[in-house]
Amino acid sequence: MTTHGAALQDAVAHATEVLTAPVAGLVPGRLSTSEWMMMVRDVERLGRLVDAARVALAGDAEQRTGGPVDALAALRFASAVDAVATLTGLADRDAKRRIRLGATLNAGLSLTGAETRSVYPSVARAVSAGNLGVDAATILTDALEGVSPRIDPVVIAEAEEALVHLAEGSPDHPPLRADLVRGQAHLFVEAIDPDGVRPREEVARRKRRFTIGPDTHDGLIPVHGLLTLEIGAGLKRLIDAHVRKVTFTDGPRQLDDTTRPVEAAESVESVESVDDRTPAQRRHDTLADIVSAASRVKDAPELAGAAPAIIVTVTQTVLDSGRGVGSIDGVDTPISVDAIEKMTDSRGIQTVTMNPDRRILSLGSVQRCFTSSQRRAITARDGGCVIPGCTTPAGWCEVHHVIPWRAGGETHTDNGVLLCWGHHQNIDRGPWRLTMSDGIPHVRGPGHPDRTHTTKTRTGPPLTRTG
Ligand SMILES: [Zn+2]
């Protein structure tokens, strides 16, 4: 054993022996408050001292796998991380983090055995003195590493020294908490590297991505992605604006109701109490509204010469009986005829008749869907999703057949109302009942025990009429 190793081992053995009994016998409740405060502070400092040794030792793992002799591979460790994780019982992630900080702070040994300086000597000194915790040290070195390729090393060294001084405290000021160290580090970095924001945005723009699918075995399509700040913030605002808690009025609308925003009206019960969707489900439904609105835009991009239609294959028997499933082109999970009918109502259907060997026999015209002029008329009447309290604007809504098409309901303005995607999905099961009376939509539901005329339109005179 080297003398360096022997001295260290002695010290560790001694400290362990001295500490084991008092730590095992510690009853914090028996301490006076001033003793407790002192212990919290002093034990933390002791912990930081031990951390300094842990970080320094872990940081050396890389050195032992690099170089001409891979000492760790010879001991059957797969990597530096594997060695540290196995020896300490740490998770890989934590071992990696500890190695990274140690490797950054450790002084090196040159080929002649002379010590070379640490890259961040001030941070290294404060850590090994037990004055700076591992968290704060990681924050500081990460912040400085981020700007070091572009900034003069002298400036970096000055910033490092000033930050460490702030973070570890001095006789004049107390040490900074780790979360405040982050803020200070950002301020310094922005001061010495004002152009840094631009490269960061460049990197963010390169990393932007959005992926959809494939569908999972439980019939859902996962989405993943990283949005740029402006797109992410824009999407969040758009969705939040419609997901927020809304209230609705009690009883039939009064004459002046149409001039008042729905939210400002007297509320008796929040939609929350009848809306059993979670906030995440409501965000999904708002996204559905946005998707449905975007697919209706006149100059939407075309796929193979046609508007981006969804191709659904379903047999006539299933459509006629209203029972069974079909399939969406490009998706493995089958879709119920119920869902197909809702898509049909708002997007239209073009029937392709094929014989059993899939030769096309006939091609029907688009039918069953409300035309754009019908939709405009319905929009003028309903002004948005007709469910009380729902704020989904008309442009995002689907047109719903109040009497289903299969039950003989016509594709006529007197049989169509605007519903957002979420309410459209739930209208057959949910608490709301829709009826048409002389071409005017009425709802019955929570807070509306009687059939209540419903409209969100703010353009014309109120059409109060109960039937
Ligand atoms: Zn709605």
Residues whose N, C-alpha, C, O or C-beta is under 5 A from the ligand:
A	BS01	ZN	C385 I387 C390 T392 C420 H423
